Amino acid sequence: MREMRKRPREPEAPAERYETIRHFITALLEEQTLTARDISVYARITEKDVNDHLAHIKKTVRKNNGHFIVEPARCEHCNFVFRKRGRLTKPGKCPSCHSTLIRAPMFHISS
């Protein structure tokens, strides 16, 4: 019998981009308020990469006299608001009720 060999697939070409990822994320956040997960879907990058980019975008926006607005994370169980949290990532659990049902922080840029 003749053995069939599968030809290796050629890698797919990445989506064409006419601007940097950070410019793309900045443009998204100027139009609407989004979570890191929403941004990762639009930009087709991982959520961890989004959080790294957001930290840099935050500095850049401030430098250009814009406003990087963070709507803080909130516990869905007891409504605890993470106001003093400096990190842009979603917390693991609520310090008040220890629930893991946390709504992620949302981001927006205004001039």
N, C-alpha and C positions, 0 to 999 in steps of 0.2 A: 504494500500500500504506500501511496505517496503521502509524505508528511507535509502538512501545510504550516508554513511559518508565517507568523503575523509580522507585518512590517511595522516598525516603531512609528508611533504617531508623531507628527511634526508639532512642535510647540505652537500654541495659539499666539497670534500677535497681540500685544497689549493694546488696550483701547487708546486711540489717539487723544492726546491732550494738548491743548493750545496754551496752557498756563500751568503753573506749578500746583501741587496738591494744596499748599497753604493758600494760594490765591483762590482756588476753587472753594475751599472750606470757608474762607472769609466772605466770598460772594454769597454762598449759601446762608451764612449766618446774618448777613445784612438783609436778606429777604425774609427770613423766617426764624423762629425759635425751634431749636432741635436738640435732641439728646446725642450723646456720643455714638450710640448704636445707630440712630437715624443717619448721622453723618457718614458712618462707616458703610452703610448701604449705598448712599448716593455716590461716595467717592471710590467705592470698591476697594477699600483697604481694611485692615483689622481694627477692631475697637481700641486695642492697645496703641497702635500707631496714631489713631485719631487723638488720643489723650496726650501723646507726645507733641503732636502738631498744635493742639489747643494751647498748651503752655507757652509755646513760642508765639503763637498768634496773639495771645493775651498781652505779651510784652510789646509786640509791634503795634497793636492798636492803641495802647496807652501812649507810646512814643509819638504817634501821629495824632494825638489829641482826640481819639475816639473813645468810646465806652464799650468795654467788654462786659456784658451783663450775664451774671450767673444766677439762675433761679435755683436755689439750693435744693438738695435732695430732701425727701420727706418720707417718713414712715407711714405706710398705708394703714397700719393697724392702730396706732395711737396718735397719729398726726404730729409727731415730733419733727421739728424742722432743724436741719443741720446747718445753722447759720454761720457758725464760726469755723467750719471746715475749710481749710486752705487748699486741699487737694481737689482736683477737678474730676476725680474718679468717683464711681458709685460706692458708698459705704457697704460693708458686709452685713452688719446688723445694727439694729437700733440700740443705743445705750440705755434707753428708758425701759422698753418692754422686751428687748432681745429678739424681736421679730426680724426675719430676713426678708420680709415683703417691703422693699424700699423702692420708691419711685426715683429714678435717676435724675441727676441735675440736668437742667436745660440751659442752653447757651444762646446768646443773641448779641449782635454788634450794632450799635447805633453811633451816629456821628455827632 
